[in-house]
Amino acid sequence: MADATVATESTETTDEFVNTVVIEDAGPAKKRLTITIPPEAIAEKIEDSIGTLGSEASVPGFRRGKAPRALLERRFGKAVRNETKNQLVADAYAKALEAHSLRPVGNPEPVESLDEIELKEGEALTFSVDVEIVPTFEFPALEGVKIRKPIVDITGEHIDAEIESQLFRAGTPEPRESGFVENDRLVGRLAVTRNDEDAPFFVEENGIVVVPPDEDGGRGPIVGLMIDDLGPRLKEAKVGDTITIETTGPDAHERGDLRGQKLTIVFAVREGVHVIPATPEEIVERFGLGSVENLREQVRMSLEHRRDQEQRTAMREQIHEYLLEHIDFELPEKASEAQVSRTMERQRLELLYRGRSAEQVEAAVAQARESSEARIRERLKLQFILFRLGDHFDIGVDEQELNGAVAMMAAQHNTRPAKLKADLAKAGRLGELASQIREHKAVDRVVEKADITDVSAEEWNAEFAAKQEAGDGAGAKKKPSAKKTGSKKTTTKKKTQSKA
């Protein structure tokens, strides 16, 4: 058991029975709950479960509801007791959280596997769980915070670039055997092995790898890992080749068993796809826009909307910095896999919400995995702060707001809202999206009362570049790279605000 610095004991009534709850400090922002369920509650729950089973079970040779209890016990007793145990544990845990006003973050971690705990009539059931909780702290002044708003005018150059991107997305794919260029897609079997083990721990038969844009210097993601010279390797390959890449698992990877480990990626290229961009006239005809001028006007309005979103994001990030600077509390000594996974998922949803393409999102998440432990802890701290900020303003999210966010994301990614919502629900992301909306609303309350100064895009970008340079000079963590003769590692730039 982890060392405990504080322990409190209480009793909680469940109907006429009383649970005993002992709460101990299990580390920064973590509590250990030891809960004892009395034997009377267990006996009654088992009796109820057997009774329900007896009225519903179909047993050969007996009419429904007429099977002897002894027979039911022999045939279904173990399954009934396991289900009863799970129900008792879940109910007791939920009541303990409510009674002690604990706000958990993520799922509880059993100290001892529940599978090893046997439910016995006449005996109490005792179990312990560790749960991360939202820390308590005081907020600084939330009115009159000085922030800056980048002012960006949408120009013809912006419109041309966006149309070029749309022409590519609406283009015609054609097979290509070799001579790959930026944004081409290679399809094949991806396998990843850890520390030269015999069998890979990850296999994707139809993996897709995109040739990174030239402006990124050949650096791009594969299986969620950033590789420095991925572009040149893909451009030199042809269908039928096998590309082998060695790298090191980043310290901020969601899976703790991959951090700092030697990883070998084997990509067997089965096919290549090159996209022939559509023409503006084809886009006009496809969407019934009437003319290229109408297309440009529609793109302008879309960019202005995106610009407004980015301005709001930039101001929110400054509030984030203000809160991080003025609030201090203890965090868990080391970010857990669940915590890191939540921060990555939150970043993925934020970028999708802002209209980024799937390729841009995955590249950004791969870069985030290269963050230092300090950067991950900063993100975790911010999540705790924003959670409490939502409580401070008593902010909730209703179904209409959730559907509105889904609809906006669907429009940005040219898909149906119902399909996107179903996909998010299937992936377990709707809860994270609701949390994100809640955080946005909370931070926007502070933005509304802030002291805002307009700045030009040029001035904003100069400040952004200066912050990046400062981040590089402050001992920024080096990025893991493919182990290839002559390849260089580059430093991670700490991004503290959005570039206009």
Backbone torsions as a table, in degrees:
resi	resn	phi	psi	omega
1	MET	NA	141.3	178.9
2	ALA	-65.4	149.8	177.6
3	ASP	-60.5	135.4	-179.9
4	ALA	-112.8	134.1	179.2
5	THR	-99.6	-26.0	-179.2
6	VAL	-139.5	137.8	176.8
7	ALA	-136.2	132.9	174.9
8	THR	-125.8	146.8	-178.7
9	GLU	-124.5	141.0	178.7
10	SER	-148.9	167.6	174.4
11	THR	-121.6	144.9	-179.2
12	GLU	-130.8	135.6	-178.3
13	THR	-87.9	126.0	172.7
14	THR	-114.8	103.4	-168.0
15	ASP	56.0	-119.2	179.4
16	GLU	-97.3	1.7	-177.9
17	PHE	-102.6	157.0	-173.4
18	VAL	-121.4	122.6	171.3
19	ASN	-87.9	148.2	173.9
20	THR	-106.0	131.0	-177.1
21	VAL	-125.1	124.9	174.5
22	VAL	-113.2	125.1	-178.6
23	ILE	-113.9	126.4	-179.4
24	GLU	-125.7	150.7	170.3
25	ASP	-73.4	126.0	179.6
26	ALA	-113.1	16.4	-178.5
27	GLY	131.6	174.8	178.7
28	PRO	-57.8	130.1	177.5
29	ALA	57.6	30.3	179.7
30	LYS	-143.4	137.9	177.3
31	LYS	-124.0	150.1	171.5
32	ARG	-110.9	122.7	178.4
33	LEU	-105.3	121.8	173.8
34	THR	-110.6	115.0	-171.8
35	ILE	-117.5	132.1	177.6
36	THR	-116.1	123.1	178.3
37	ILE	-100.3	126.2	-175.2
38	PRO	-68.1	154.9	-177.6
39	PRO	-61.8	-30.8	-179.5
40	GLU	-63.0	-40.8	179.1
41	ALA	-65.8	-36.9	179.8
42	ILE	-66.5	-46.0	-178.7
43	ALA	-61.4	-42.1	-179.4
44	GLU	-66.2	-40.0	-179.3
45	LYS	-66.4	-40.8	178.1
46	ILE	-64.3	-41.5	179.8
47	GLU	-61.9	-42.6	177.7
48	ASP	-62.3	-42.7	-177.8
49	SER	-66.2	-43.1	178.5
50	ILE	-65.0	-39.6	178.6
51	GLY	-62.3	-43.3	178.2
52	THR	-63.7	-41.8	178.7
53	LEU	-62.1	-42.9	-178.1
54	GLY	-62.0	-31.2	-179.1
55	SER	-83.8	-16.4	-174.6
56	GLU	-114.0	-24.3	-172.8
57	ALA	-73.7	143.6	174.9
58	SER	-105.3	114.6	-178.8
59	VAL	-116.7	125.9	-179.4
60	PRO	-53.2	133.8	178.1
61	GLY	92.8	-6.5	-179.2
62	PHE	-133.2	145.5	172.9
63	ARG	-69.4	154.1	-179.7
64	ARG	-55.2	128.7	178.2
65	GLY	86.1	-1.2	-177.0
66	LYS	-110.8	3.5	-179.6
67	ALA	-69.2	139.0	-179.7
68	PRO	-62.7	146.8	-179.4
69	ARG	-59.7	-40.9	-178.7
70	ALA	-60.0	-38.5	178.3
71	LEU	-67.3	-42.6	178.3
72	LEU	-60.8	-40.9	179.8
73	GLU	-61.7	-43.2	-178.7
74	ARG	-66.2	-40.5	-173.9
75	ARG	-83.0	-37.7	-171.1
76	PHE	-122.8	1.3	-172.6
77	GLY	-55.9	-45.5	-177.7
78	LYS	-63.8	-44.8	-179.3
79	ALA	-65.4	-39.9	179.6
80	VAL	-63.7	-42.6	-178.4
81	ARG	-66.9	-38.7	177.8
82	ASN	-64.4	-44.3	179.2
83	GLU	-65.3	-40.6	178.1
84	THR	-63.4	-41.6	178.6
85	LYS	-60.5	-45.8	-179.8
86	ASN	-62.3	-40.1	179.1
87	GLN	-66.4	-43.5	179.3
88	LEU	-62.1	-43.4	-178.6
89	VAL	-64.9	-47.2	-178.6
90	ALA	-62.4	-42.5	-179.0
91	ASP	-66.9	-42.9	-179.7
92	ALA	-66.2	-38.1	178.7
93	TYR	-64.7	-46.7	-179.6
94	ALA	-61.2	-42.3	-179.8
95	LYS	-67.5	-34.3	178.4
96	ALA	-66.4	-41.6	177.6
97	LEU	-61.5	-45.1	-178.0
98	GLU	-66.1	-43.4	-176.6
99	ALA	-65.8	-31.2	-176.0
100	HIS	-106.9	10.0	176.3
101	SER	52.6	44.7	177.7
102	LEU	-92.8	133.9	178.9
103	ARG	-107.2	97.9	-176.8
104	PRO	-74.0	153.5	173.0
105	VAL	-118.6	109.1	-177.7
106	GLY	83.1	-170.5	-175.8
107	ASN	-90.0	151.1	177.9
108	PRO	-70.5	153.7	178.0
109	GLU	-112.4	112.5	178.8
110	PRO	-61.3	135.7	175.9
111	VAL	-69.9	-39.3	176.0
112	GLU	-123.7	136.6	-178.5
113	SER	-55.3	130.7	178.7
114	LEU	-63.5	-24.0	178.0
115	ASP	-64.5	-24.6	-178.3
116	GLU	-88.4	-6.3	179.9
117	ILE	-96.0	122.8	-178.1
118	GLU	-98.6	136.9	178.4
119	LEU	-89.5	119.8	-177.4
120	LYS	-126.3	133.3	175.6
121	GLU	-67.4	140.8	-179.7
122	GLY	87.4	-5.8	179.5
123	GLU	-124.8	146.7	177.0
124	ALA	-72.9	156.8	176.0
125	LEU	-111.7	122.4	179.2
126	THR	-120.1	130.3	176.6
127	PHE	-141.5	157.0	-179.9
128	SER	-128.5	141.2	175.9
129	VAL	-135.4	146.0	171.6
130	ASP	-100.0	134.5	-178.0
131	VAL	-137.3	132.1	174.5
132	GLU	-79.0	135.7	-177.8
133	ILE	-124.1	159.0	177.3
134	VAL	-74.0	123.4	-179.2
135	PRO	-66.3	160.7	174.4
136	THR	-102.6	145.7	-179.1
137	PHE	-165.7	169.2	178.0
138	GLU	-99.4	141.7	177.3
139	PHE	-85.3	146.0	171.2
140	PRO	-74.8	-176.8	176.7
141	ALA	-58.8	133.0	-177.3
142	LEU	-110.2	10.7	177.0
143	GLU	-120.1	142.6	176.6
144	GLY	74.8	20.5	177.3
145	VAL	-66.8	131.5	-177.2
146	LYS	-82.6	117.9	177.0
147	ILE	-135.6	167.1	-176.4
148	ARG	-121.4	144.6	-178.5
149	LYS	-116.4	112.9	179.6
150	PRO	-70.8	129.8	-179.5
151	ILE	-102.4	121.1	-177.5
152	VAL	-126.8	126.6	173.8
153	ASP	-94.7	131.2	178.7
154	ILE	-75.8	120.8	-176.9
155	THR	-108.4	172.1	175.8
156	GLY	-60.0	-32.6	178.8
157	GLU	-64.2	-42.0	177.2
158	HIS	-62.1	-43.1	-178.6
159	ILE	-64.5	-42.3	179.0
160	ASP	-60.5	-43.5	-178.0
161	ALA	-65.2	-40.8	-179.8
162	GLU	-68.3	-40.0	177.6
163	ILE	-63.3	-42.0	177.8
164	GLU	-58.4	-41.0	178.2
165	SER	-65.0	-41.5	179.6
166	GLN	-66.7	-37.1	178.4
167	LEU	-62.5	-36.5	178.8
168	PHE	-68.9	-44.6	-178.5
169	ARG	-64.8	-29.6	-179.8
170	ALA	-94.3	9.6	-174.8
171	GLY	-74.7	179.3	-177.6
172	THR	-104.9	121.2	178.5
173	PRO	-76.3	143.2	175.7
174	GLU	-139.6	146.7	-178.4
175	PRO	-65.1	148.5	176.2
176	ARG	-144.0	134.2	-176.5
177	GLU	-91.4	-30.3	-176.6
178	SER	-163.0	-174.9	179.2
179	GLY	64.8	41.2	-176.5
180	PHE	-70.3	147.9	179.2
181	VAL	-126.2	175.9	-176.8
182	GLU	-55.6	142.1	179.7
183	ASN	74.4	-1.4	170.6
184	ASP	-67.7	153.2	-179.2
185	ARG	-113.6	130.8	175.9
186	LEU	-110.1	134.9	-177.1
187	VAL	-118.8	139.2	178.6
188	GLY	174.8	-171.1	-178.1
189	ARG	-83.9	126.8	176.7
190	LEU	-111.5	129.6	177.4
191	ALA	-136.0	137.0	-179.0
192	VAL	-124.5	129.1	-179.2
193	THR	-118.1	143.9	-179.5
194	ARG	-106.9	130.5	173.5
195	ASN	49.6	43.6	176.0
196	ASP	58.8	27.2	177.1
197	GLU	-66.2	158.0	-175.6
198	ASP	-66.9	-39.9	-175.7
199	ALA	-111.4	141.5	177.1
200	PRO	-70.0	149.2	176.6
201	PHE	-93.4	-10.6	178.3
202	PHE	-140.1	131.4	177.2
203	VAL	-138.6	132.2	174.6
204	GLU	-132.3	112.1	-174.2
205	GLU	-69.6	-30.2	-177.9
206	ASN	-120.4	50.1	179.0
207	GLY	-69.1	145.5	179.3
208	ILE	-117.4	129.2	177.7
209	VAL	-125.0	129.4	-177.4
210	VAL	-100.6	134.9	176.4
211	VAL	-67.4	121.6	-175.1
212	PRO	-62.4	150.3	175.7
213	PRO	-60.5	146.9	-179.4
214	ASP	-60.5	-31.3	-177.9
215	GLU	-65.6	-16.8	177.5
216	ASP	-89.9	7.6	176.8
217	GLY	68.5	24.0	179.4
218	GLY	84.4	0.8	-177.7
219	ARG	-89.8	131.2	-177.7
220	GLY	-162.0	173.0	-176.0
221	PRO	-93.6	145.6	169.4
222	ILE	-143.3	130.3	-172.8
223	VAL	45.3	38.8	175.6
224	GLY	78.6	11.7	179.6
225	LEU	-121.0	134.8	179.0
226	MET	-81.0	130.6	-179.5
227	ILE	-121.8	129.2	-173.4
228	ASP	-61.8	-47.4	-173.2
229	ASP	-109.7	35.9	-179.5
230	LEU	-64.4	-43.2	-178.9
231	GLY	-55.1	-55.9	179.2
232	PRO	-57.5	-38.5	-179.3
233	ARG	-64.8	-42.6	-179.5
234	LEU	-69.5	-37.4	-179.2
235	LYS	-67.4	-29.7	-179.8
236	GLU	-82.3	-14.4	-174.3
237	ALA	-81.9	167.3	172.9
238	LYS	-142.3	163.3	-179.8
239	VAL	-57.6	133.1	-176.8
240	GLY	101.1	-16.1	178.6
241	ASP	-76.5	157.8	172.2
242	THR	-119.3	123.2	-178.9
243	ILE	-104.0	126.2	178.8
244	THR	-113.2	127.0	-177.5
245	ILE	-127.5	131.8	174.6
246	GLU	-111.0	135.3	179.4
247	THR	-149.8	-174.7	-179.5
248	THR	-122.0	134.0	179.4
249	GLY	-59.9	126.8	-177.4
250	PRO	-66.2	151.2	-177.4
251	ASP	-65.3	-22.0	-177.9
252	ALA	-101.1	19.2	179.0
253	HIS	-68.2	146.2	179.8
254	GLU	-60.2	-34.3	-179.3
255	ARG	-89.7	115.1	-178.5
256	GLY	-62.9	-28.5	-178.0
257	ASP	-76.0	-2.3	177.5
258	LEU	-106.8	-12.8	-176.1
259	ARG	-66.6	123.9	178.1
260	GLY	75.0	4.6	-177.1
261	GLN	-92.8	152.7	175.3
262	LYS	-73.2	125.1	180.0
263	LEU	-119.3	133.3	178.1
264	THR	-116.0	120.2	-178.9
265	ILE	-105.5	125.7	177.7
266	VAL	-117.3	119.3	-177.7
267	PHE	-118.4	110.4	177.8
268	ALA	-94.5	107.3	-173.8
269	VAL	-75.1	119.8	-178.4
270	ARG	-102.9	-32.2	178.7
271	GLU	-157.0	159.9	177.3
272	GLY	-128.3	148.2	-178.1
273	VAL	-131.3	126.3	174.8
274	HIS	-114.7	138.6	-177.2
275	VAL	-102.1	125.0	172.5
276	ILE	-89.1	112.8	-175.5
277	PRO	-59.5	146.5	173.4
278	ALA	-72.4	169.9	174.9
279	THR	-98.9	157.1	176.7
280	PRO	-55.2	-37.7	-179.6
281	GLU	-63.9	-37.4	178.1
282	GLU	-65.5	-39.7	177.6
283	ILE	-63.9	-43.9	179.8
284	VAL	-58.9	-45.5	-178.8
285	GLU	-68.7	-40.6	-176.7
286	ARG	-61.9	-39.4	-175.8
287	PHE	-105.1	8.2	175.7
288	GLY	60.4	43.6	-175.8
289	LEU	-87.3	-12.4	175.1
290	GLY	89.8	-45.5	-177.9
291	SER	-158.1	163.4	176.8
292	VAL	-65.1	-32.3	178.5
293	GLU	-62.9	-40.4	176.9
294	ASN	-64.7	-38.7	176.3
295	LEU	-59.5	-46.0	-178.9
296	ARG	-64.1	-37.7	179.7
297	GLU	-67.3	-40.7	177.9
298	GLN	-63.4	-42.0	178.3
299	VAL	-64.2	-39.9	178.2
300	ARG	-58.6	-47.1	-179.0
301	MET	-63.6	-39.2	178.4
302	SER	-63.4	-42.4	179.9
303	LEU	-67.6	-35.9	177.9
304	GLU	-65.3	-39.3	176.5
305	HIS	-63.8	-44.0	179.0
306	ARG	-64.9	-38.9	177.2
307	ARG	-58.6	-44.5	179.3
308	ASP	-62.6	-38.9	177.0
309	GLN	-63.1	-43.5	-178.3
310	GLU	-67.3	-36.0	175.3
311	GLN	-61.5	-44.4	178.4
312	ARG	-62.3	-40.9	178.5
313	THR	-62.4	-43.1	179.9
314	ALA	-61.0	-40.3	179.3
315	MET	-71.1	-37.6	176.0
316	ARG	-60.9	-42.7	-178.2
317	GLU	-63.2	-33.1	176.6
318	GLN	-68.7	-35.1	173.7
319	ILE	-65.6	-40.0	176.2
320	HIS	-55.8	-47.8	-178.5
321	GLU	-61.7	-41.7	179.6
322	TYR	-61.4	-45.6	-179.1
323	LEU	-67.1	-41.4	178.6
324	LEU	-62.2	-36.4	-177.6
325	GLU	-72.6	-31.9	-171.4
326	HIS	-106.1	1.2	179.2
327	ILE	-122.9	133.6	-179.3
328	ASP	-136.1	137.0	175.0
329	PHE	-162.5	165.9	-178.6
330	GLU	-78.9	139.9	175.1
331	LEU	-111.9	161.7	172.4
332	PRO	-52.3	145.8	-174.0
333	GLU	-58.3	-34.0	179.5
334	LYS	-141.7	135.2	-179.1
335	ALA	-63.5	129.6	179.9
336	SER	-79.0	167.3	177.7
337	GLU	-60.8	-39.8	-179.7
338	ALA	-63.7	-40.3	179.6
339	GLN	-64.6	-46.6	179.9
340	VAL	-62.6	-41.4	179.5
341	SER	-61.4	-39.0	179.0
342	ARG	-65.8	-40.6	-179.8
343	THR	-65.9	-38.7	178.5
344	MET	-66.6	-43.6	-179.5
345	GLU	-64.7	-37.7	179.0
346	ARG	-64.7	-40.6	178.6
347	GLN	-66.4	-39.5	179.7
348	ARG	-61.1	-45.6	-179.6
349	LEU	-67.0	-37.8	179.5
350	GLU	-61.2	-41.9	-178.7
351	LEU	-71.4	-38.7	175.2
352	LEU	-62.8	-39.9	179.2
353	TYR	-62.5	-31.6	-178.8
354	ARG	-89.7	7.8	172.0
355	GLY	87.5	15.0	178.8
356	ARG	-72.3	148.6	178.1
357	SER	-71.8	163.9	-179.6
358	ALA	-58.7	-40.2	179.7
359	GLU	-65.2	-42.0	179.1
360	GLN	-64.4	-39.6	-179.4
361	VAL	-63.9	-48.8	-177.0
362	GLU	-67.0	-34.0	176.1
363	ALA	-65.5	-41.2	179.9
364	ALA	-66.2	-39.9	178.9
365	VAL	-66.7	-39.6	177.1
366	ALA	-61.7	-40.2	177.0
367	GLN	-65.7	-38.0	180.0
368	ALA	-63.5	-30.5	178.9
369	ARG	-65.1	-18.4	-179.8
370	GLU	-87.2	0.4	-178.3
371	SER	-62.3	156.0	176.3
372	SER	-74.9	164.4	175.4
373	GLU	-57.1	-38.4	-179.9
374	ALA	-62.7	-40.0	-179.8
375	ARG	-67.8	-40.1	177.8
376	ILE	-63.2	-42.1	179.8
377	ARG	-65.4	-33.6	177.2
378	GLU	-65.0	-42.3	177.9
379	ARG	-63.3	-41.6	179.3
380	LEU	-63.3	-43.1	178.4
381	LYS	-60.0	-41.3	-179.9
382	LEU	-64.0	-38.8	178.4
383	GLN	-60.4	-43.4	177.7
384	PHE	-61.2	-44.3	-178.0
385	ILE	-62.5	-46.2	-177.5
386	LEU	-68.8	-31.7	175.3
387	PHE	-61.1	-48.1	179.5
388	ARG	-67.3	-32.6	179.1
389	LEU	-64.1	-38.4	175.6
390	GLY	-62.4	-39.7	175.0
391	ASP	-63.9	-41.5	-177.3
392	HIS	-58.4	-40.9	-180.0
393	PHE	-94.4	4.4	179.1
394	ASP	52.7	55.0	-174.8
395	ILE	-99.2	135.0	174.1
396	GLY	-124.1	172.1	178.5
397	VAL	-129.8	123.1	179.8
398	ASP	-97.8	173.6	-176.2
399	GLU	-62.4	-35.5	-179.6
400	GLN	-64.1	-41.4	178.7
401	GLU	-66.4	-40.1	178.8
402	LEU	-64.0	-44.1	178.7
403	ASN	-64.4	-35.6	178.4
404	GLY	-64.2	-42.1	178.4
405	ALA	-65.1	-41.4	178.4
406	VAL	-63.0	-42.2	-179.6
407	ALA	-63.0	-40.6	179.4
408	MET	-66.1	-42.7	177.5
409	MET	-63.4	-40.5	-179.5
410	ALA	-63.1	-41.3	178.9
411	ALA	-63.8	-38.4	-179.7
412	GLN	-69.6	-24.1	-176.6
413	HIS	-113.9	16.2	174.2
414	ASN	52.6	49.7	176.3
415	THR	-137.0	168.6	-179.1
416	ARG	-81.3	137.8	-179.9
417	PRO	-56.4	-40.9	-178.5
418	ALA	-62.4	-40.8	179.2
419	LYS	-67.5	-44.0	-179.8
420	LEU	-62.6	-42.4	179.9
421	LYS	-63.3	-41.1	178.2
422	ALA	-63.5	-40.4	179.0
423	ASP	-65.1	-42.0	179.0
424	LEU	-64.7	-40.6	179.2
425	ALA	-65.4	-41.9	-179.6
426	LYS	-63.2	-35.7	-179.9
427	ALA	-85.2	0.3	-180.0
428	GLY	71.4	29.8	-174.7
429	ARG	-104.2	-7.3	-177.8
430	LEU	-63.4	-38.1	178.0
431	GLY	-62.7	-41.1	178.0
432	GLU	-65.6	-38.0	178.5
433	LEU	-64.4	-41.8	177.6
434	ALA	-62.5	-40.4	177.8
435	SER	-63.7	-38.2	179.4
436	GLN	-65.3	-43.6	178.0
437	ILE	-60.7	-43.2	179.6
438	ARG	-60.2	-43.1	179.0
439	GLU	-64.1	-43.4	178.7
440	HIS	-58.5	-46.1	-179.1
441	LYS	-62.2	-39.4	-179.7
442	ALA	-65.8	-46.5	-178.8
443	VAL	-67.3	-35.8	179.0
444	ASP	-63.3	-28.2	174.7
445	ARG	-61.4	-39.3	179.7
446	VAL	-72.8	-40.0	178.5
447	VAL	-59.9	-40.1	-178.8
448	GLU	-58.8	-30.5	-177.9
449	LYS	-104.9	13.1	-177.1
450	ALA	-83.4	162.4	173.7
451	ASP	-93.7	102.4	-169.5
452	ILE	-103.4	132.0	176.3
453	THR	-118.6	129.3	176.9
454	ASP	-75.3	139.2	175.0
455	VAL	-133.4	152.7	178.8
456	SER	-72.5	158.3	177.4
457	ALA	-60.4	-37.4	-179.5
458	GLU	-62.9	-45.2	-180.0
459	GLU	-65.9	-41.1	179.7
460	TRP	-62.1	-45.0	-178.7
461	ASN	-67.1	-33.4	176.3
462	ALA	-64.4	-41.5	177.3
463	GLU	-65.2	-39.8	178.7
464	PHE	-60.2	-46.1	180.0
465	ALA	-63.1	-39.6	179.7
466	ALA	-63.8	-40.2	179.2
467	LYS	-66.5	-37.2	177.0
468	GLN	-62.9	-44.4	178.9
469	GLU	-62.2	-40.6	178.2
470	ALA	-63.6	-37.9	177.9
471	GLY	-65.5	-39.4	177.7
472	ASP	-63.9	-35.4	-175.8
473	GLY	-83.1	-3.8	-175.7
474	ALA	-102.2	36.1	176.8
475	GLY	74.3	37.6	-178.7
476	ALA	-61.9	144.5	-178.5
477	LYS	-69.4	139.4	178.0
478	LYS	-78.0	148.8	-179.1
479	LYS	-82.1	140.0	173.0
480	PRO	-69.1	141.6	-177.4
481	SER	-132.6	166.1	176.2
482	ALA	-64.8	138.7	-179.5
483	LYS	-84.2	94.3	-178.5
484	LYS	-138.2	139.3	-177.5
485	THR	-53.9	127.6	177.3
486	GLY	86.2	-6.2	179.9
487	SER	-77.4	148.2	-178.0
488	LYS	-115.2	151.2	172.8
489	LYS	-94.4	141.8	178.0
490	THR	-114.5	157.6	-176.6
491	THR	-84.9	151.5	177.5
492	THR	-82.1	131.3	177.9
493	LYS	-92.6	126.9	179.7
494	LYS	-80.7	112.5	-176.3
495	LYS	-92.3	114.8	-178.4
496	THR	-107.4	-9.5	175.2
497	GLN	-154.9	162.0	-177.0
498	SER	-80.7	141.9	174.0
499	LYS	-79.6	137.2	-179.6
500	ALA	-80.1	NA	NA
